[in-house]
Amino acid sequence: MMVSSNVLGCVAIASIYCLIPQQSLSQETAHPIKVTYAVVMEGKEPFSAEVSCLPDDACSLAKHDDLGIDLAITVFPGSETHGELSIYCSPNPCSFQNLRSRIEFFGRRATVDILSGEADSGVTTLLVVRRRPRIGEVLISY
């Protein structure tokens, strides 16, 4: 009886290790990436900071109620260095120069314009493209 309980215990421990999602194992071994950023909004005081972000995870860069901006970055690992920025502005909507709330960038440094106006939905194609005023920019380095 003693042998069978030890065998069952080993089987239980082995099954627990098999049930652990691979994603959580890879996140434990993933090294944080230091991201330095600056946000310059017209008529406002510029601000900058440095944060540590895990690869493939959305990482909040700036959530400033004074400016009404929520900015996040996702850094993708691999031989080609690239990432994605996302932005949400309230009460005055904004978007990036691609007229979307998300934009991909390549390289370890990027400068991205912030434009006034709501991001276009990806479903429709506008017949007339309106020029949107530039209200700021984001500078990224990692």
N, CA, C and O atoms as CSV, one atom per row, in Angstrom:
chain,resi,resn,atom,element,x,y,z
A,1,MET,N,N,0.823,-1.194,0.000
A,1,MET,CA,C,0.000,0.000,0.000
A,1,MET,C,C,0.866,1.257,0.000
A,1,MET,O,O,0.516,2.250,-0.638
A,2,MET,N,N,1.994,1.222,0.710
A,2,MET,CA,C,2.888,2.366,0.789
A,2,MET,C,C,3.495,2.693,-0.575
A,2,MET,O,O,3.647,3.865,-0.919
A,3,VAL,N,N,3.843,1.666,-1.351
A,3,VAL,CA,C,4.451,1.868,-2.659
A,3,VAL,C,C,3.457,2.523,-3.611
A,3,VAL,O,O,3.827,3.418,-4.372
A,4,SER,N,N,2.210,2.091,-3.577
A,4,SER,CA,C,1.219,2.644,-4.497
A,4,SER,C,C,0.927,4.113,-4.186
A,4,SER,O,O,0.664,4.884,-5.109
A,5,SER,N,N,0.965,4.520,-2.929
A,5,SER,CA,C,0.721,5.926,-2.613
A,5,SER,C,C,1.882,6.797,-3.091
A,5,SER,O,O,1.661,7.927,-3.526
A,6,ASN,N,N,3.137,6.281,-3.016
A,6,ASN,CA,C,4.282,7.029,-3.542
A,6,ASN,C,C,4.205,7.161,-5.054
A,6,ASN,O,O,4.530,8.208,-5.615
A,7,VAL,N,N,3.769,6.089,-5.710
A,7,VAL,CA,C,3.626,6.119,-7.162
A,7,VAL,C,C,2.560,7.134,-7.547
A,7,VAL,O,O,2.745,7.909,-8.485
A,8,LEU,N,N,1.445,7.129,-6.825
A,8,LEU,CA,C,0.383,8.096,-7.104
A,8,LEU,C,C,0.859,9.525,-6.857
A,8,LEU,O,O,0.493,10.438,-7.597
A,9,GLY,N,N,1.666,9.719,-5.832
A,9,GLY,CA,C,2.210,11.044,-5.552
A,9,GLY,C,C,3.109,11.530,-6.674
A,9,GLY,O,O,3.039,12.692,-7.074
A,10,CYS,N,N,3.965,10.632,-7.187
A,10,CYS,CA,C,4.848,10.996,-8.308
A,10,CYS,C,C,4.042,11.307,-9.562
A,10,CYS,O,O,4.358,12.247,-10.292
A,11,VAL,N,N,2.998,10.516,-9.811
A,11,VAL,CA,C,2.144,10.755,-10.971
A,11,VAL,C,C,1.446,12.101,-10.834
A,11,VAL,O,O,1.323,12.835,-11.815
A,12,ALA,N,N,0.986,12.436,-9.629
A,12,ALA,CA,C,0.307,13.712,-9.400
A,12,ALA,C,C,1.260,14.882,-9.645
A,12,ALA,O,O,0.883,15.865,-10.281
A,13,ILE,N,N,2.490,14.780,-9.143
A,13,ILE,CA,C,3.472,15.852,-9.341
A,13,ILE,C,C,3.814,15.999,-10.819
A,13,ILE,O,O,3.900,17.114,-11.333
A,14,ALA,N,N,4.010,14.869,-11.502
A,14,ALA,CA,C,4.330,14.911,-12.932
A,14,ALA,C,C,3.189,15.527,-13.732
A,14,ALA,O,O,3.427,16.286,-14.672
A,15,SER,N,N,1.950,15.203,-13.364
A,15,SER,CA,C,0.813,15.754,-14.106
A,15,SER,C,C,0.673,17.254,-13.869
A,15,SER,O,O,0.229,17.974,-14.763
A,16,ILE,N,N,1.041,17.739,-12.687
A,16,ILE,CA,C,0.995,19.178,-12.418
A,16,ILE,C,C,1.987,19.907,-13.323
A,16,ILE,O,O,1.654,20.946,-13.893
A,17,TYR,N,N,3.208,19.371,-13.462
A,17,TYR,CA,C,4.198,19.989,-14.349
A,17,TYR,C,C,3.747,19.986,-15.797
A,17,TYR,O,O,4.041,20.919,-16.545
A,18,CYS,N,N,3.031,18.937,-16.196
A,18,CYS,CA,C,2.536,18.866,-17.574
A,18,CYS,C,C,1.413,19.864,-17.815
A,18,CYS,O,O,1.216,20.314,-18.944
A,19,LEU,N,N,0.677,20.213,-16.770
A,19,LEU,CA,C,-0.454,21.121,-16.921
A,19,LEU,C,C,-0.058,22.593,-16.900
A,19,LEU,O,O,-0.867,23.451,-17.254
A,20,ILE,N,N,1.180,22.902,-16.490
A,20,ILE,CA,C,1.618,24.297,-16.459
A,20,ILE,C,C,1.704,24.799,-17.890
A,20,ILE,O,O,2.369,24.176,-18.718
A,21,PRO,N,N,1.043,25.918,-18.203
A,21,PRO,CA,C,1.095,26.441,-19.571
A,21,PRO,C,C,2.520,26.821,-19.962
A,21,PRO,O,O,3.275,27.348,-19.145
A,22,GLN,N,N,2.879,26.553,-21.202
A,22,GLN,CA,C,4.209,26.876,-21.704
A,22,GLN,C,C,4.468,28.373,-21.641
A,22,GLN,O,O,5.607,28.795,-21.438
A,23,GLN,N,N,3.427,29.182,-21.813
A,23,GLN,CA,C,3.598,30.632,-21.816
A,23,GLN,C,C,4.167,31.106,-20.482
A,23,GLN,O,O,5.052,31.961,-20.461
A,24,SER,N,N,3.673,30.563,-19.368
A,24,SER,CA,C,4.162,31.019,-18.075
A,24,SER,C,C,5.610,30.595,-17.865
A,24,SER,O,O,6.368,31.303,-17.202
A,25,LEU,N,N,6.010,29.439,-18.423
A,25,LEU,CA,C,7.399,29.029,-18.314
A,25,LEU,C,C,8.302,29.959,-19.114
A,25,LEU,O,O,9.379,30.329,-18.646
A,26,SER,N,N,7.873,30.339,-20.315
A,26,SER,CA,C,8.703,31.207,-21.146
A,26,SER,C,C,8.780,32.615,-20.556
A,26,SER,O,O,9.796,33.291,-20.717
A,27,GLN,N,N,7.734,33.064,-19.881
A,27,GLN,CA,C,7.763,34.396,-19.283
A,27,GLN,C,C,8.739,34.443,-18.119
A,27,GLN,O,O,9.351,35.480,-17.863
A,28,GLU,N,N,8.889,33.316,-17.407
A,28,GLU,CA,C,9.827,33.296,-16.304
A,28,GLU,C,C,11.260,33.436,-16.814
A,28,GLU,O,O,12.097,34.044,-16.147
A,29,THR,N,N,11.547,32.879,-17.991
A,29,THR,CA,C,12.892,32.939,-18.530
A,29,THR,C,C,13.115,34.184,-19.384
A,29,THR,O,O,14.260,34.522,-19.684
A,30,ALA,N,N,12.049,34.870,-19.779
A,30,ALA,CA,C,12.185,36.077,-20.599
A,30,ALA,C,C,12.788,37.196,-19.754
A,30,ALA,O,O,12.407,37.409,-18.603
A,31,HIS,N,N,13.726,37.894,-20.353
A,31,HIS,CA,C,14.371,38.999,-19.650
A,31,HIS,C,C,13.652,40.300,-19.979
A,31,HIS,O,O,13.318,40.549,-21.137
A,32,PRO,N,N,13.413,41.129,-18.968
A,32,PRO,CA,C,12.765,42.420,-19.226
A,32,PRO,C,C,13.630,43.292,-20.137
A,32,PRO,O,O,14.859,43.219,-20.113
A,33,ILE,N,N,12.972,44.101,-20.923
A,33,ILE,CA,C,13.635,45.034,-21.826
A,33,ILE,C,C,13.367,46.440,-21.309
A,33,ILE,O,O,12.216,46.808,-21.073
A,34,LYS,N,N,14.428,47.230,-21.132
A,34,LYS,CA,C,14.256,48.610,-20.675
A,34,LYS,C,C,13.858,49.477,-21.859
A,34,LYS,O,O,14.557,49.530,-22.871
A,35,VAL,N,N,12.736,50.150,-21.718
A,35,VAL,CA,C,12.219,51.032,-22.765
A,35,VAL,C,C,12.240,52.460,-22.230
A,35,VAL,O,O,11.635,52.755,-21.199
A,36,THR,N,N,12.933,53.334,-22.932
A,36,THR,CA,C,12.952,54.756,-22.593
A,36,THR,C,C,12.034,55.465,-23.580
A,36,THR,O,O,12.085,55.205,-24.782
A,37,TYR,N,N,11.207,56.348,-23.073
A,37,TYR,CA,C,10.267,57.036,-23.961
A,37,TYR,C,C,10.086,58.483,-23.525
A,37,TYR,O,O,10.356,58.852,-22.382
A,38,ALA,N,N,9.625,59.277,-24.464
A,38,ALA,CA,C,9.265,60.672,-24.196
A,38,ALA,C,C,7.990,60.971,-24.968
A,38,ALA,O,O,7.807,60.504,-26.092
A,39,VAL,N,N,7.119,61.747,-24.362
A,39,VAL,CA,C,5.880,62.172,-25.011
A,39,VAL,C,C,5.859,63.695,-25.001
A,39,VAL,O,O,6.001,64.330,-23.956
A,40,VAL,N,N,5.680,64.263,-26.188
A,40,VAL,CA,C,5.619,65.714,-26.335
A,40,VAL,C,C,4.260,66.038,-26.938
A,40,VAL,O,O,3.989,65.691,-28.088
A,41,MET,N,N,3.405,66.702,-26.166
A,41,MET,CA,C,2.083,67.116,-26.642
A,41,MET,C,C,2.091,68.634,-26.758
A,41,MET,O,O,2.594,69.328,-25.875
A,42,GLU,N,N,1.534,69.145,-27.847
A,42,GLU,CA,C,1.522,70.590,-28.067
A,42,GLU,C,C,0.805,71.308,-26.930
A,42,GLU,O,O,-0.294,70.927,-26.527
A,43,GLY,N,N,1.447,72.349,-26.427
A,43,GLY,CA,C,0.862,73.154,-25.368
A,43,GLY,C,C,0.987,72.544,-23.984
A,43,GLY,O,O,0.490,73.119,-23.016
A,44,LYS,N,N,1.640,71.395,-23.865
A,44,LYS,CA,C,1.802,70.727,-22.568
A,44,LYS,C,C,3.286,70.528,-22.283
A,44,LYS,O,O,4.123,70.589,-23.184
A,45,GLU,N,N,3.589,70.293,-21.028
A,45,GLU,CA,C,4.963,70.018,-20.622
A,45,GLU,C,C,5.349,68.605,-21.080
A,45,GLU,O,O,4.622,67.655,-20.786
A,46,PRO,N,N,6.478,68.440,-21.793
A,46,PRO,CA,C,6.895,67.094,-22.206
A,46,PRO,C,C,7.263,66.248,-20.990
A,46,PRO,O,O,7.665,66.780,-19.956
A,47,PHE,N,N,7.125,64.945,-21.118
A,47,PHE,CA,C,7.528,64.056,-20.037
A,47,PHE,C,C,8.219,62.838,-20.623
A,47,PHE,O,O,7.984,62.461,-21.771
A,48,SER,N,N,9.082,62.227,-19.807
A,48,SER,CA,C,9.800,61.035,-20.238
A,48,SER,C,C,10.007,60.126,-19.041
A,48,SER,O,O,9.913,60.556,-17.891
A,49,ALA,N,N,10.291,58.863,-19.328
A,49,ALA,CA,C,10.524,57.881,-18.272
A,49,ALA,C,C,11.170,56.647,-18.879
A,49,ALA,O,O,11.325,56.542,-20.095
A,50,GLU,N,N,11.542,55.721,-18.015
A,50,GLU,CA,C,12.073,54.432,-18.443
A,50,GLU,C,C,11.293,53.352,-17.712
A,50,GLU,O,O,11.093,53.436,-16.500
A,51,VAL,N,N,10.854,52.343,-18.443
A,51,VAL,CA,C,10.110,51.232,-17.855
A,51,VAL,C,C,10.740,49.923,-18.313
A,51,VAL,O,O,11.420,49.879,-19.339
A,52,SER,N,N,10.510,48.857,-17.548
A,52,SER,CA,C,10.952,47.518,-17.936
A,52,SER,C,C,9.751,46.744,-18.432
A,52,SER,O,O,8.735,46.650,-17.744
A,53,CYS,N,N,9.866,46.186,-19.637
A,53,CYS,CA,C,8.753,45.472,-20.263
A,53,CYS,C,C,9.186,44.064,-20.642
A,53,CYS,O,O,10.324,43.846,-21.057
A,54,LEU,N,N,8.273,43.109,-20.498
A,54,LEU,CA,C,8.528,41.748,-20.953
A,54,LEU,C,C,8.189,41.642,-22.431
A,54,LEU,O,O,7.206,42.233,-22.880
A,55,PRO,N,N,8.985,40.897,-23.200
A,55,PRO,CA,C,8.684,40.711,-24.624
A,55,PRO,C,C,7.305,40.096,-24.825
A,55,PRO,O,O,6.866,39.270,-24.025
A,56,ASP,N,N,6.632,40.495,-25.879
A,56,ASP,CA,C,5.318,39.978,-26.288
A,56,ASP,C,C,4.175,40.352,-25.350
A,56,ASP,O,O,3.053,39.888,-25.553
A,57,ASP,N,N,4.421,41.174,-24.331
A,57,ASP,CA,C,3.359,41.614,-23.417
A,57,ASP,C,C,3.143,43.118,-23.574
A,57,ASP,O,O,4.103,43.881,-23.680
A,58,ALA,N,N,1.877,43.536,-23.590
A,58,ALA,CA,C,1.583,44.973,-23.622
A,58,ALA,C,C,2.087,45.594,-22.324
A,58,ALA,O,O,1.837,45.071,-21.238
A,59,CYS,N,N,2.787,46.691,-22.443
A,59,CYS,CA,C,3.416,47.349,-21.302
A,59,CYS,C,C,2.968,48.812,-21.301
A,59,CYS,O,O,3.178,49.527,-22.281
A,60,SER,N,N,2.360,49.249,-20.220
A,60,SER,CA,C,1.867,50.622,-20.136
A,60,SER,C,C,3.040,51.591,-20.025
A,60,SER,O,O,3.892,51.455,-19.148
A,61,LEU,N,N,3.069,52.560,-20.919
A,61,LEU,CA,C,4.112,53.584,-20.880
A,61,LEU,C,C,3.628,54.820,-20.153
A,61,LEU,O,O,4.304,55.332,-19.261
A,62,ALA,N,N,2.470,55.293,-20.532
A,62,ALA,CA,C,1.976,56.542,-19.960
A,62,ALA,C,C,0.471,56.484,-19.828
A,62,ALA,O,O,-0.239,56.135,-20.771
A,63,LYS,N,N,0.007,56.823,-18.669
A,63,LYS,CA,C,-1.428,56.972,-18.449
A,63,LYS,C,C,-1.574,58.273,-17.674
A,63,LYS,O,O,-1.555,58.289,-16.443
A,64,HIS,N,N,-1.719,59.355,-18.412
A,64,HIS,CA,C,-1.775,60.683,-17.807
A,64,HIS,C,C,-3.174,61.254,-17.941
A,64,HIS,O,O,-3.640,61.550,-19.042
A,65,ASP,N,N,-3.834,61.403,-16.807
A,65,ASP,CA,C,-5.173,61.987,-16.824
A,65,ASP,C,C,-5.119,63.466,-17.203
A,65,ASP,O,O,-6.050,63.986,-17.820
A,66,ASP,N,N,-4.016,64.152,-16.830
A,66,ASP,CA,C,-3.875,65.573,-17.176
A,66,ASP,C,C,-3.919,65.762,-18.692
A,66,ASP,O,O,-4.565,66.679,-19.199
A,67,LEU,N,N,-3.224,64.883,-19.399
A,67,LEU,CA,C,-3.165,64.975,-20.859
A,67,LEU,C,C,-4.280,64.186,-21.526
A,67,LEU,O,O,-4.540,64.367,-22.715
A,68,GLY,N,N,-4.943,63.308,-20.772
A,68,GLY,CA,C,-5.986,62.468,-21.349
A,68,GLY,C,C,-5.422,61.443,-22.311
A,68,GLY,O,O,-6.027,61.158,-23.344
A,69,ILE,N,N,-4.251,60.878,-21.975
A,69,ILE,CA,C,-3.575,59.944,-22.878
A,69,ILE,C,C,-3.238,58.644,-22.157
A,69,ILE,O,O,-2.827,58.650,-20.996
A,70,ASP,N,N,-3.417,57.541,-22.858
A,70,ASP,CA,C,-3.046,56.213,-22.367
A,70,ASP,C,C,-2.224,55.569,-23.478
A,70,ASP,O,O,-2.744,55.295,-24.559
A,71,LEU,N,N,-0.944,55.329,-23.215
A,71,LEU,CA,C,-0.013,54.845,-24.226
A,71,LEU,C,C,0.604,53.536,-23.763
A,71,LEU,O,O,1.014,53.417,-22.609
A,72,ALA,N,N,0.673,52.542,-24.660
A,72,ALA,CA,C,1.262,51.241,-24.325
A,72,ALA,C,C,2.157,50.775,-25.468
A,72,ALA,O,O,1.998,51.190,-26.616
A,73,ILE,N,N,3.107,49.896,-25.121
A,73,ILE,CA,C,4.024,49.335,-26.118
A,73,ILE,C,C,4.078,47.824,-25.953
A,73,ILE,O,O,3.977,47.306,-24.840
A,74,THR,N,N,4.237,47.128,-27.060
A,74,THR,CA,C,4.531,45.702,-27.058
A,74,THR,C,C,5.813,45.534,-27.862
A,74,THR,O,O,5.885,45.941,-29.022
A,75,VAL,N,N,6.835,44.929,-27.235
A,75,VAL,CA,C,8.110,44.701,-27.901
A,75,VAL,C,C,8.178,43.228,-28.280
A,75,VAL,O,O,7.947,42.352,-27.446
A,76,PHE,N,N,8.495,42.962,-29.544
A,76,PHE,CA,C,8.560,41.584,-30.033
A,76,PHE,C,C,10.015,41.145,-30.122
A,76,PHE,O,O,10.837,41.853,-30.704
A,77,PRO,N,N,10.351,39.977,-29.550
A,77,PRO,CA,C,11.730,39.493,-29.621
A,77,PRO,C,C,12.021,38.890,-30.994
A,77,PRO,O,O,11.105,38.647,-31.780
A,78,GLY,N,N,13.271,38.657,-31.268
A,78,GLY,CA,C,13.648,38.023,-32.523
A,78,GLY,C,C,14.782,38.758,-33.190
A,78,GLY,O,O,15.310,39.737,-32.663
A,79,SER,N,N,15.153,38.264,-34.370
A,79,SER,CA,C,16.282,38.857,-35.075
A,79,SER,C,C,15.946,40.248,-35.609
A,79,SER,O,O,16.819,41.113,-35.674
A,80,GLU,N,N,14.691,40.468,-35.989
A,80,GLU,CA,C,14.265,41.799,-36.426
A,80,GLU,C,C,13.628,42.515,-35.241
A,80,GLU,O,O,12.587,42.096,-34.734
A,81,THR,N,N,14.256,43.582,-34.812
A,81,THR,CA,C,13.737,44.326,-33.675
A,81,THR,C,C,12.546,45.155,-34.128
A,81,THR,O,O,12.665,45.999,-35.016
A,82,HIS,N,N,11.402,44.906,-33.511
A,82,HIS,CA,C,10.225,45.714,-33.826
A,82,HIS,C,C,9.253,45.677,-32.656
A,82,HIS,O,O,9.393,44.879,-31.729
A,83,GLY,N,N,8.269,46.558,-32.726
A,83,GLY,CA,C,7.281,46.638,-31.666
A,83,GLY,C,C,6.009,47.278,-32.175
A,83,GLY,O,O,5.874,47.598,-33.356
A,84,GLU,N,N,5.072,47.456,-31.248
A,84,GLU,CA,C,3.791,48.069,-31.592
A,84,GLU,C,C,3.406,49.043,-30.489
A,84,GLU,O,O,3.488,48.717,-29.305
A,85,LEU,N,N,2.991,50.226,-30.879
A,85,LEU,CA,C,2.477,51.225,-29.946
A,85,LEU,C,C,0.966,51.273,-30.065
A,85,LEU,O,O,0.420,51.119,-31.157
A,86,SER,N,N,0.290,51.485,-28.946
A,86,SER,CA,C,-1.155,51.717,-28.975
A,86,SER,C,C,-1.443,52.956,-28.141
A,86,SER,O,O,-0.746,53.249,-27.171
A,87,ILE,N,N,-2.493,53.679,-28.544
A,87,ILE,CA,C,-2.814,54.941,-27.879
A,87,ILE,C,C,-4.322,55.073,-27.731
A,87,ILE,O,O,-5.094,54.617,-28.575
A,88,TYR,N,N,-4.718,55.711,-26.634
A,88,TYR,CA,C,-6.122,56.064,-26.415
A,88,TYR,C,C,-6.123,57.439,-25.770
A,88,TYR,O,O,-5.438,57.660,-24.771
A,89,CYS,N,N,-6.877,58.348,-26.328
A,89,CYS,CA,C,-6.971,59.703,-25.781
A,89,CYS,C,C,-8.419,60.017,-25.416
A,89,CYS,O,O,-9.347,59.662,-26.143
A,90,SER,N,N,-8.596,60.684,-24.288
A,90,SER,CA,C,-9.931,61.066,-23.839
A,90,SER,C,C,-9.802,62.372,-23.051
A,90,SER,O,O,-8.842,62.504,-22.291
A,91,PRO,N,N,-10.675,63.305,-23.180
A,91,PRO,CA,C,-11.933,63.323,-23.929
A,91,PRO,C,C,-11.748,63.622,-25.411
A,91,PRO,O,O,-12.669,63.389,-26.195
A,92,ASN,N,N,-10.572,64.137,-25.826
A,92,ASN,CA,C,-10.331,64.455,-27.240
A,92,ASN,C,C,-9.642,63.273,-27.905
A,92,ASN,O,O,-8.502,62.961,-27.563
A,93,PRO,N,N,-10.309,62.601,-28.854
A,93,PRO,CA,C,-9.723,61.411,-29.472
A,93,PRO,C,C,-8.465,61.737,-30.277
A,93,PRO,O,O,-8.291,62.854,-30.764
A,94,CYS,N,N,-7.590,60.727,-30.404
A,94,CYS,CA,C,-6.366,60.889,-31.175
A,94,CYS,C,C,-6.018,59.573,-31.858
A,94,CYS,O,O,-6.619,58.533,-31.585
A,95,SER,N,N,-5.038,59.640,-32.751
A,95,SER,CA,C,-4.574,58.446,-33.456
A,95,SER,C,C,-3.138,58.695,-33.895
A,95,SER,O,O,-2.588,59.775,-33.682
A,96,PHE,N,N,-2.538,57.678,-34.513
A,96,PHE,CA,C,-1.190,57.830,-35.054
A,96,PHE,C,C,-1.271,58.266,-36.512
A,96,PHE,O,O,-2.365,58.421,-37.055
A,97,GLN,N,N,-0.104,58.466,-37.156
A,97,GLN,CA,C,-0.093,58.950,-38.538
A,97,GLN,C,C,-0.701,57.966,-39.526
A,97,GLN,O,O,-1.020,58.348,-40.652
A,98,ASN,N,N,-0.871,56.698,-39.127
A,98,ASN,CA,C,-1.552,55.732,-39.997
A,98,ASN,C,C,-3.070,55.781,-39.796
A,98,ASN,O,O,-3.800,54.948,-40.334
A,99,LEU,N,N,-3.538,56.762,-39.018
A,99,LEU,CA,C,-4.962,56.987,-38.720
A,99,LEU,C,C,-5.581,55.834,-37.945
A,99,LEU,O,O,-6.788,55.609,-38.031
A,100,ARG,N,N,-4.783,55.114,-37.200
A,100,ARG,CA,C,-5.229,54.003,-36.362
A,100,ARG,C,C,-4.772,54.245,-34.923
A,100,ARG,O,O,-3.943,55.116,-34.658
A,101,SER,N,N,-5.327,53.462,-34.005
A,101,SER,CA,C,-4.921,53.579,-32.604
A,101,SER,C,C,-3.709,52.696,-32.299
A,101,SER,O,O,-3.186,52.729,-31.185
A,102,ARG,N,N,-3.257,51.907,-33.284
A,102,ARG,CA,C,-2.060,51.068,-33.145
A,102,ARG,C,C,-1.147,51.291,-34.344
A,102,ARG,O,O,-1.605,51.514,-35.465
A,103,ILE,N,N,0.157,51.225,-34.080
A,103,ILE,CA,C,1.118,51.362,-35.177
A,103,ILE,C,C,2.347,50.508,-34.874
A,103,ILE,O,O,2.829,50.480,-33.742
A,104,GLU,N,N,2.850,49.814,-35.893
A,104,GLU,CA,C,4.076,49.032,-35.753
A,104,GLU,C,C,5.270,49.910,-36.087
A,104,GLU,O,O,5.177,50.821,-36.910
A,105,PHE,N,N,6.400,49.622,-35.434
A,105,PHE,CA,C,7.639,50.315,-35.756
A,105,PHE,C,C,8.762,49.290,-35.803
A,105,PHE,O,O,8.668,48.223,-35.196
A,106,PHE,N,N,9.820,49.621,-36.527
A,106,PHE,CA,C,10.949,48.711,-36.692
A,106,PHE,C,C,12.223,49.407,-36.255
A,106,PHE,O,O,12.408,50.597,-36.512
A,107,GLY,N,N,13.096,48.670,-35.598
A,107,GLY,CA,C,14.341,49.224,-35.088
A,107,GLY,C,C,14.241,49.500,-33.600
A,107,GLY,O,O,13.179,49.361,-32.995
A,108,ARG,N,N,15.360,49.892,-33.026
A,108,ARG,CA,C,15.411,50.157,-31.581
A,108,ARG,C,C,15.024,51.585,-31.224
A,108,ARG,O,O,14.898,51.915,-30.045
A,109,ARG,N,N,14.837,52.425,-32.217
A,109,ARG,CA,C,14.410,53.811,-31.985
A,109,ARG,C,C,13.300,54.154,-32.954
A,109,ARG,O,O,13.310,53.737,-34.112
A,110,ALA,N,N,12.346,54.918,-32.464
A,110,ALA,CA,C,11.235,55.330,-33.332
A,110,ALA,C,C,10.688,56.663,-32.845
A,110,ALA,O,O,10.688,56.957,-31.650
A,111,THR,N,N,10.226,57.456,-33.794
A,111,THR,CA,C,9.503,58.688,-33.504
A,111,THR,C,C,8.179,58.593,-34.240
A,111,THR,O,O,8.149,58.422,-35.459
A,112,VAL,N,N,7.083,58.704,-33.500
A,112,VAL,CA,C,5.747,58.516,-34.067
A,112,VAL,C,C,4.902,59.746,-33.765
A,112,VAL,O,O,4.818,60.181,-32.616
A,113,ASP,N,N,4.276,60.305,-34.797
A,113,ASP,CA,C,3.402,61.466,-34.623
A,113,ASP,C,C,2.057,61.053,-34.038
A,113,ASP,O,O,1.535,59.979,-34.335
A,114,ILE,N,N,1.508,61.928,-33.199
A,114,ILE,CA,C,0.154,61.766,-32.665
A,114,ILE,C,C,-0.713,62.817,-33.346
A,114,ILE,O,O,-0.383,64.003,-33.345
A,115,LEU,N,N,-1.816,62.374,-33.923
A,115,LEU,CA,C,-2.712,63.274,-34.648
A,115,LEU,C,C,-4.028,63.436,-33.909
A,115,LEU,O,O,-4.454,62.543,-33.176
A,116,SER,N,N,-4.662,64.569,-34.103
A,116,SER,CA,C,-5.981,64.822,-33.535
A,116,SER,C,C,-7.019,64.048,-34.335
A,116,SER,O,O,-6.902,63.921,-35.554
A,117,GLY,N,N,-8.020,63.538,-33.661
A,117,GLY,CA,C,-9.107,62.847,-34.347
A,117,GLY,C,C,-9.152,61.372,-34.027
A,117,GLY,O,O,-8.139,60.745,-33.719
A,118,GLU,N,N,-10.348,60.840,-34.108
A,118,GLU,CA,C,-10.599,59.440,-33.783
A,118,GLU,C,C,-9.948,58.514,-34.798
A,118,GLU,O,O,-9.874,58.833,-35.985
A,119,ALA,N,N,-9.480,57.369,-34.324
A,119,ALA,CA,C,-8.890,56.369,-35.213
A,119,ALA,C,C,-9.962,55.817,-36.140
A,119,ALA,O,O,-11.101,55.593,-35.730
A,120,ASP,N,N,-9.581,55.602,-37.397
A,120,ASP,CA,C,-10.518,55.013,-38.362
A,120,ASP,C,C,-10.693,53.538,-38.057
A,120,ASP,O,O,-9.768,52.874,-37.590
A,121,SER,N,N,-11.891,53.029,-38.326
A,121,SER,CA,C,-12.096,51.585,-38.183
A,121,SER,C,C,-11.506,50.918,-39.412
A,121,SER,O,O,-11.471,51.517,-40.487
A,122,GLY,N,N,-11.047,49.698,-39.265
A,122,GLY,CA,C,-10.403,48.992,-40.363
A,122,GLY,C,C,-11.369,48.449,-41.387
A,122,GLY,O,O,-10.933,47.872,-42.383
A,123,VAL,N,N,-12.669,48.611,-41.184
A,123,VAL,CA,C,-13.665,48.002,-42.055
A,123,VAL,C,C,-13.968,48.863,-43.270
A,123,VAL,O,O,-14.164,48.338,-44.366
A,124,THR,N,N,-14.008,50.168,-43.092
A,124,THR,CA,C,-14.411,51.054,-44.191
A,124,THR,C,C,-13.204,51.743,-44.810
A,124,THR,O,O,-12.160,51.895,-44.175
A,125,THR,N,N,-13.364,52.154,-46.054
A,125,THR,CA,C,-12.354,52.941,-46.744
A,125,THR,C,C,-12.962,54.305,-47.039
A,125,THR,O,O,-14.009,54.416,-47.676
A,126,LEU,N,N,-12.281,55.338,-46.560
A,126,LEU,CA,C,-12.791,56.687,-46.778
A,126,LEU,C,C,-12.538,57.123,-48.218
A,126,LEU,O,O,-11.471,56.858,-48.774
A,127,LEU,N,N,-13.522,57.792,-48.822
A,127,LEU,CA,C,-13.349,58.322,-50.171
A,127,LEU,C,C,-12.511,59.590,-50.155
A,127,LEU,O,O,-11.796,59.889,-51.111
A,128,VAL,N,N,-12.607,60.328,-49.064
A,128,VAL,CA,C,-11.840,61.558,-48.915
A,128,VAL,C,C,-11.014,61.433,-47.642
A,128,VAL,O,O,-11.548,61.173,-46.564
A,129,VAL,N,N,-9.727,61.617,-47.778
A,129,VAL,CA,C,-8.850,61.551,-46.615
A,129,VAL,C,C,-8.700,62.959,-46.058
A,129,VAL,O,O,-8.240,63.869,-46.748
A,130,ARG,N,N,-9.092,63.124,-44.804
A,130,ARG,CA,C,-8.974,64.429,-44.150
A,130,ARG,C,C,-7.589,64.548,-43.523
A,130,ARG,O,O,-7.080,63.601,-42.923
A,131,ARG,N,N,-7.001,65.702,-43.669
A,131,ARG,CA,C,-5.731,65.952,-42.987
A,131,ARG,C,C,-6.030,66.236,-41.525
A,131,ARG,O,O,-6.890,67.053,-41.196
A,132,ARG,N,N,-5.324,65.565,-40.679
A,132,ARG,CA,C,-5.512,65.757,-39.244
A,132,ARG,C,C,-4.324,66.515,-38.681
A,132,ARG,O,O,-3.176,66.244,-39.034
A,133,PRO,N,N,-4.608,67.467,-37.801
A,133,PRO,CA,C,-3.497,68.231,-37.223
A,133,PRO,C,C,-2.645,67.364,-36.291
A,133,PRO,O,O,-3.153,66.514,-35.561
A,134,ARG,N,N,-1.340,67.608,-36.343
A,134,ARG,CA,C,-0.396,66.923,-35.455
A,134,ARG,C,C,-0.481,67.591,-34.088
A,134,ARG,O,O,-0.343,68.810,-33.981
A,135,ILE,N,N,-0.707,66.799,-33.044
A,135,ILE,CA,C,-0.835,67.356,-31.695
A,135,ILE,C,C,0.291,66.912,-30.769
A,135,ILE,O,O,0.367,67.355,-29.623
A,136,GLY,N,N,1.166,66.039,-31.263
A,136,GLY,CA,C,2.274,65.593,-30.430
A,136,GLY,C,C,3.079,64.503,-31.096
A,136,GLY,O,O,2.855,64.151,-32.254
A,137,GLU,N,N,4.038,63.969,-30.322
A,137,GLU,CA,C,4.834,62.857,-30.821
A,137,GLU,C,C,5.333,62.010,-29.665
A,137,GLU,O,O,5.432,62.467,-28.526
A,138,VAL,N,N,5.645,60.762,-29.991
A,138,VAL,CA,C,6.200,59.807,-29.035
A,138,VAL,C,C,7.578,59.415,-29.546
A,138,VAL,O,O,7.737,59.105,-30.727
A,139,LEU,N,N,8.569,59.425,-28.672
A,139,LEU,CA,C,9.914,58.983,-29.013
A,139,LEU,C,C,10.213,57.742,-28.185
A,139,LEU,O,O,10.043,57.751,-26.966
A,140,ILE,N,N,10.655,56.675,-28.841
A,140,ILE,CA,C,10.901,55.389,-28.190
A,140,ILE,C,C,12.350,54.984,-28.427
A,140,ILE,O,O,12.885,55.179,-29.519
A,141,SER,N,N,12.981,54.422,-27.407
A,141,SER,CA,C,14.324,53.869,-27.540
A,141,SER,C,C,14.457,52.700,-26.572
A,141,SER,O,O,14.082,52.805,-25.405
A,142,TYR,N,N,14.992,51.585,-27.066
A,142,TYR,CA,C,15.248,50.433,-26.182
A,142,TYR,C,C,16.404,49.610,-26.693
A,142,TYR,O,O,16.764,48.604,-26.082
